Amino acid sequence: MARRAVFLDRDGVLTRALVRGGKPYAPRRLRDFRLLPGARATVGRLKAAGLAAIVVTNQPDIGNGFVARSAVERMHERLGANLPLDDIRICPHRQRAGCACRKPKPGLLIEAARQHKICLAQSFLVGDRASDVLAGAAAGCYTVFIDRGYPETKRANFHPDAVARSLPGAMRLILSRLGRPA
């Protein structure tokens, strides 16, 4: 039987993105890697509602040589120790690599769905960038955009199903959609 899932972007959704010049960046050092307030409780509530919780994150700093894969793996060990996650999927490739796993392509979601027997049409994607929403939409998920106010240009085909100001706000939208009390 296929399960439902919530696919979560990492930086800016679960963890603090480092914003420079209005643009969000992934932390490159473990000491800069911090959970956002409410992340643990929010993911716990989503799991209690019967959703698998899977992180899907682009990490081009690995492919660009700015951070070692082992440093990102240590960050993910910390993430997994603090959040009830079912899986963490990364695209380590450079921005122009043309791979199928880099969001806005849906490869990370499709592979996770295949491995975990997830019905994408009954699942959710929560992200803070247009590429997250586009990947979720391409996979057939209900998309929730966390609007952090980044000044980056939104693409013409950027149409999230819902907009929230925070991860707890996104959780309330998802629980409401599932017919569960927020």
Secondary structure, DSSP 8 states (H G I E B T S, - for coil): --B-EEEE-SBTTTB--EEETTEEE---SGGG--B-TTHHHHHHHHHHTT-EEEEEEE-HHHHTTSS-HHHHHHHHHHHHHHS--SEEEEE-S-TTS--SSSTTSSHHHHHHHHHHTB-GGG-EEEESSHHHHHHHHHHT-EEEEE---------TT---SEEESSHHHHHHHHHHHTT---
